Amino acid sequence: MHKLLFAMAVAVAALIAMAGSPSAQDTKKEAKKAALQGNDSKMIRAIAQADMAEVAAGKLGASKAQSAEVKKFAQHMVDDHGKHLAGVRKMAKAKGVQLPSTPAKKHQDALKKLQSASGAQFDKAFMDQMVKNHQDALKLVQATARSAKDKDLKADAQKTAPNIEKHLEMAKSIATSLK
């Protein structure tokens, strides 16, 4: 009798557990719903790579710049873009998007050029690159804010655009002061 009651209890517990947990099919539907589709996937990857490039360049600028103003700006890029990159990585993971682990080749090439410069030449080249990078990043987030289908990605781009505009204005101002 005890064995029969125990077996029935185990069977009931198993049925309750199965009823409370989503089926494999339901789980796949949820994952598909959360996943970024098509162009949204490309945009989040590009945004992540732009952030990676700013962090890498910022670290280089913080260590190599001659001007205190350039060093301060470089560290600001490490901090701001590093924080944004962490958020993008979290969103990508939740949306099932595998992000690249390095900046795009064009950013890597620009970084290599910067590494060979020094002194005032480095400061000018660095700030010129920051202006170019932020012009490109602004276009990217504005396009994402306009055309992303995913509401989270769209909202992030809308929120990020004003920060990139500020970075661009700061970069232009510093670049002009170095001429």
Buried (B, 14 or more C-beta within 10 A) or exposed (E): EEEEEEEEEEEEEEEEEEEEEEEEEEEEEEEEEEBBEEBBBEBBBBBBBBBBBBBBBBBBBBEBBBBEBBBBBBBBBBEBBBEBBEEBBEBBEEBEBEBEEEBBEEBBEBBEEBEEBEEEEBBBBBBBBBBBBBBBBBEBBBBBBEEBEBEBBBEBBBEBBEBBBEBBEBBBEBBEEBE
